Amino acid sequence: MSEQWLTSLITDTPQEGYELAIKLSRMGVKYTQPSDEIRAKLRPEYGEDANGLIASSQVIAINFQTVSAANNYWKD
């Protein structure tokens, strides 16, 4: 079983929420491809590919929507 790293989607600020969205996105990749070696090998390919970078941004944006909703959009 994996190490528990996600204990809550609740954050104090939108900035922390965005950082959590990035973490969620990165962990999704890690779960999909657990090999550090293979991820390191692939990183240069998508790191210089505009479509790959846009796709990564889309995943982060979707995760940020989820975190934002969980935090009631940080309304008081």
N, CA and C atoms as an extended XYZ file, in Angstrom:
228
Properties=species:S:1:pos:R:3:atomname:S:1:resname:S:1:resid:I:1 pbc="F F F"
N         0.843       -1.192        0.000 N   MET     1
C         0.000        0.000        0.000 CA  MET     1
C         0.880        1.244        0.000 C   MET     1
N         0.397        2.293       -0.652 N   SER     2
C         1.141        3.541       -0.774 CA  SER     2
C         1.126        4.319        0.530 C   SER     2
N         2.127        5.172        0.636 N   GLU     3
C         2.188        6.104        1.768 CA  GLU     3
C         1.041        7.104        1.652 C   GLU     3
N         0.345        7.375        2.751 N   GLN     4
C        -0.748        8.346        2.728 CA  GLN     4
C        -0.157        9.748        2.722 C   GLN     4
N        -0.442       10.498        1.706 N   TRP     5
C         0.077       11.860        1.611 CA  TRP     5
C        -1.060       12.879        1.496 C   TRP     5
N        -2.238       12.437        1.084 N   LEU     6
C        -3.355       13.359        0.929 CA  LEU     6
C        -4.320       13.156        2.087 C   LEU     6
N        -4.304       14.101        2.999 N   THR     7
C        -5.173       13.989        4.163 CA  THR     7
C        -6.395       14.885        4.065 C   THR     7
N        -6.350       15.890        3.186 N   SER     8
C        -7.473       16.811        3.051 CA  SER     8
C        -7.300       17.649        1.787 C   SER     8
N        -8.412       18.081        1.237 N   LEU     9
C        -8.374       19.045        0.136 CA  LEU     9
C        -8.540       20.468        0.649 C   LEU     9
N        -8.731       20.622        1.933 N   ILE    10
C        -8.960       21.943        2.529 CA  ILE    10
C        -7.627       22.669        2.695 C   ILE    10
N        -7.588       23.898        2.221 N   THR    11
C        -6.395       24.744        2.344 CA  THR    11
C        -6.811       26.108        2.882 C   THR    11
N        -5.859       26.830        3.422 N   ASP    12
C        -6.155       28.152        3.997 CA  ASP    12
C        -6.322       29.238        2.944 C   ASP    12
N        -5.620       29.112        1.828 N   THR    13
C        -5.632       30.166        0.822 CA  THR    13
C        -5.717       29.569       -0.581 C   THR    13
N        -6.137       30.380       -1.550 N   PRO    14
C        -6.114       29.907       -2.931 CA  PRO    14
C        -4.699       29.514       -3.397 C   PRO    14
N        -3.675       30.227       -2.946 N   GLN    15
C        -2.298       29.881       -3.315 CA  GLN    15
C        -1.955       28.460       -2.845 C   GLN    15
N        -2.297       28.159       -1.586 N   GLU    16
C        -2.061       26.806       -1.079 CA  GLU    16
C        -2.897       25.790       -1.863 C   GLU    16
N        -4.094       26.191       -2.259 N   GLY    17
C        -4.944       25.313       -3.060 CA  GLY    17
C        -4.329       25.021       -4.415 C   GLY    17
N        -3.744       26.042       -5.028 N   TYR    18
C        -3.095       25.850       -6.325 CA  TYR    18
C        -1.886       24.930       -6.186 C   TYR    18
N        -1.124       25.122       -5.128 N   GLU    19
C         0.030       24.252       -4.892 CA  GLU    19
C        -0.416       22.810       -4.648 C   GLU    19
N        -1.542       22.630       -3.973 N   LEU    20
C        -2.086       21.294       -3.791 CA  LEU    20
C        -2.514       20.707       -5.134 C   LEU    20
N        -3.095       21.520       -5.996 N   ALA    21
C        -3.498       21.055       -7.325 CA  ALA    21
C        -2.283       20.564       -8.111 C   ALA    21
N        -1.173       21.276       -8.003 N   ILE    22
C         0.056       20.846       -8.669 CA  ILE    22
C         0.523       19.518       -8.090 C   ILE    22
N         0.479       19.397       -6.774 N   LYS    23
C         0.882       18.145       -6.103 CA  LYS    23
C        -0.013       16.984       -6.561 C   LYS    23
N        -1.319       17.219       -6.620 N   LEU    24
C        -2.234       16.191       -7.095 CA  LEU    24
C        -1.867       15.748       -8.513 C   LEU    24
N        -1.552       16.703       -9.349 N   SER    25
C        -1.201       16.406      -10.737 CA  SER    25
C         0.084       15.590      -10.818 C   SER    25
N         1.077       15.992      -10.045 N   ARG    26
C         2.358       15.274      -10.051 CA  ARG    26
C         2.203       13.863       -9.499 C   ARG    26
N         1.397       13.729       -8.454 N   MET    27
C         1.193       12.400       -7.875 CA  MET    27
C         0.415       11.504       -8.832 C   MET    27
N        -0.471       12.091       -9.625 N   GLY    28
C        -1.176       11.310      -10.641 CA  GLY    28
C        -0.219       10.694      -11.640 C   GLY    28
N         0.764       11.476      -12.055 N   VAL    29
C         1.782       10.961      -12.972 CA  VAL    29
C         2.600        9.869      -12.284 C   VAL    29
N         2.959       10.108      -11.037 N   LYS    30
C         3.769        9.137      -10.291 CA  LYS    30
C         3.030        7.811      -10.114 C   LYS    30
N         1.738        7.869       -9.849 N   TYR    31
C         0.947        6.641       -9.704 CA  TYR    31
C         0.813        5.924      -11.044 C   TYR    31
N         0.674        6.707      -12.123 N   THR    32
C         0.531        6.127      -13.449 CA  THR    32
C         1.834        5.499      -13.924 C   THR    32
N         2.958        6.184      -13.662 N   GLN    33
C         4.274        5.671      -14.040 CA  GLN    33
C         5.159        5.697      -12.801 C   GLN    33
N         5.184        4.614      -12.029 N   PRO    34
C         5.903        4.605      -10.761 CA  PRO    34
C         7.437        4.607      -10.886 C   PRO    34
N         7.964        4.377      -12.070 N   SER    35
C         9.421        4.322      -12.239 CA  SER    35
C        10.025        5.725      -12.323 C   SER    35
N        10.847        6.070      -11.318 N   ASP    36
C        11.549        7.362      -11.352 CA  ASP    36
C        12.416        7.456      -12.602 C   ASP    36
N        13.043        6.368      -12.961 N   GLU    37
C        13.947        6.347      -14.118 CA  GLU    37
C        13.198        6.655      -15.413 C   GLU    37
N        12.067        6.039      -15.599 N   ILE    38
C        11.304        6.279      -16.828 CA  ILE    38
C        10.759        7.699      -16.857 C   ILE    38
N        10.251        8.182      -15.728 N   ARG    39
C         9.756        9.570      -15.694 CA  ARG    39
C        10.876       10.553      -16.019 C   ARG    39
N        12.053       10.329      -15.472 N   ALA    40
C        13.197       11.212      -15.749 CA  ALA    40
C        13.573       11.158      -17.224 C   ALA    40
N        13.478        9.985      -17.808 N   LYS    41
C        13.805        9.816      -19.224 CA  LYS    41
C        12.796       10.565      -20.110 C   LYS    41
N        11.528       10.543      -19.735 N   LEU    42
C        10.483       11.166      -20.541 CA  LEU    42
C        10.384       12.673      -20.357 C   LEU    42
N        10.810       13.174      -19.204 N   ARG    43
C        10.644       14.595      -18.879 CA  ARG    43
C        11.191       15.534      -19.954 C   ARG    43
N        12.402       15.314      -20.492 N   PRO    44
C        12.896       16.239      -21.530 CA  PRO    44
C        12.004       16.284      -22.770 C   PRO    44
N        11.378       15.156      -23.089 N   GLU    45
C        10.514       15.121      -24.272 CA  GLU    45
C         9.291       16.019      -24.099 C   GLU    45
N         8.578       15.877      -22.986 N   TYR    46
C         7.378       16.699      -22.827 CA  TYR    46
C         7.709       18.081      -22.269 C   TYR    46
N         8.872       18.243      -21.678 N   GLY    47
C         9.267       19.538      -21.132 CA  GLY    47
C         9.545       20.590      -22.186 C   GLY    47
N         9.764       20.150      -23.416 N   GLU    48
C        10.005       21.080      -24.519 CA  GLU    48
C         8.933       20.991      -25.592 C   GLU    48
N         7.826       20.340      -25.252 N   ASP    49
C         6.730       20.162      -26.194 CA  ASP    49
C         5.551       21.033      -25.761 C   ASP    49
N         5.183       21.987      -26.598 N   ALA    50
C         4.111       22.922      -26.245 CA  ALA    50
C         2.814       22.186      -25.914 C   ALA    50
N         2.455       21.181      -26.695 N   ASN    51
C         1.219       20.451      -26.440 CA  ASN    51
C         1.280       19.699      -25.110 C   ASN    51
N         2.425       19.137      -24.786 N   GLY    52
C         2.582       18.450      -23.510 CA  GLY    52
C         2.468       19.405      -22.337 C   GLY    52
N         3.051       20.584      -22.477 N   LEU    53
C         2.977       21.584      -21.413 CA  LEU    53
C         1.554       22.106      -21.236 C   LEU    53
N         0.860       22.303      -22.351 N   ILE    54
C        -0.535       22.751      -22.270 CA  ILE    54
C        -1.383       21.670      -21.608 C   ILE    54
N        -1.157       20.409      -21.961 N   ALA    55
C        -1.905       19.310      -21.348 CA  ALA    55
C        -1.642       19.254      -19.847 C   ALA    55
N        -0.400       19.462      -19.444 N   SER    56
C        -0.079       19.488      -18.010 CA  SER    56
C        -0.810       20.619      -17.303 C   SER    56
N        -0.856       21.775      -17.944 N   SER    57
C        -1.574       22.922      -17.372 CA  SER    57
C        -3.060       22.631      -17.235 C   SER    57
N        -3.630       21.900      -18.191 N   GLN    58
C        -5.040       21.541      -18.124 CA  GLN    58
C        -5.316       20.633      -16.934 C   GLN    58
N        -4.450       19.669      -16.696 N   VAL    59
C        -4.627       18.757      -15.568 CA  VAL    59
C        -4.565       19.538      -14.254 C   VAL    59
N        -3.602       20.453      -14.147 N   ILE    60
C        -3.500       21.282      -12.944 CA  ILE    60
C        -4.770       22.107      -12.769 C   ILE    60
N        -5.271       22.697      -13.857 N   ALA    61
C        -6.480       23.523      -13.781 CA  ALA    61
C        -7.683       22.699      -13.313 C   ALA    61
N        -7.820       21.484      -13.802 N   ILE    62
C        -8.923       20.619      -13.382 CA  ILE    62
C        -8.790       20.296      -11.896 C   ILE    62
N        -7.584       19.974      -11.463 N   ASN    63
C        -7.377       19.698      -10.045 CA  ASN    63
C        -7.628       20.938       -9.192 C   ASN    63
N        -7.281       22.118       -9.701 N   PHE    64
C        -7.537       23.345       -8.953 CA  PHE    64
C        -9.035       23.595       -8.829 C   PHE    64
N        -9.805       23.259       -9.861 N   GLN    65
C       -11.264       23.380       -9.764 CA  GLN    65
C       -11.795       22.502       -8.635 C   GLN    65
N       -11.269       21.291       -8.528 N   THR    66
C       -11.701       20.367       -7.483 CA  THR    66
C       -11.363       20.912       -6.102 C   THR    66
N       -10.128       21.385       -5.932 N   VAL    67
C        -9.703       21.928       -4.640 CA  VAL    67
C       -10.509       23.184       -4.304 C   VAL    67
N       -10.739       24.028       -5.296 N   SER    68
C       -11.513       25.255       -5.072 CA  SER    68
C       -12.922       24.932       -4.597 C   SER    68
N       -13.551       23.973       -5.239 N   ALA    69
C       -14.907       23.587       -4.830 CA  ALA    69
C       -14.903       23.017       -3.414 C   ALA    69
N       -13.900       22.217       -3.085 N   ALA    70
C       -13.808       21.639       -1.741 CA  ALA    70
C       -13.647       22.724       -0.678 C   ALA    70
N       -13.077       23.845       -1.062 N   ASN    71
C       -12.853       24.960       -0.139 CA  ASN    71
C       -13.922       26.043       -0.258 C   ASN    71
N       -15.031       25.690       -0.899 N   ASN    72
C       -16.115       26.649       -1.106 CA  ASN    72
C       -15.581       27.955       -1.708 C   ASN    72
N       -14.620       27.802       -2.583 N   TYR    73
C       -13.993       28.929       -3.282 CA  TYR    73
C       -13.453       29.994       -2.324 C   TYR    73
N       -13.061       29.556       -1.127 N   TRP    74
C       -12.473       30.392       -0.083 CA  TRP    74
C       -13.375       31.547        0.327 C   TRP    74
N       -14.683       31.306        0.231 N   LYS    75
C       -15.645       32.304        0.713 CA  LYS    75
C       -15.722       32.208        2.224 C   LYS    75
N       -15.882       33.344        2.869 N   ASP    76
C       -16.033       33.363        4.330 CA  ASP    76
C       -17.440       33.005        4.749 C   ASP    76
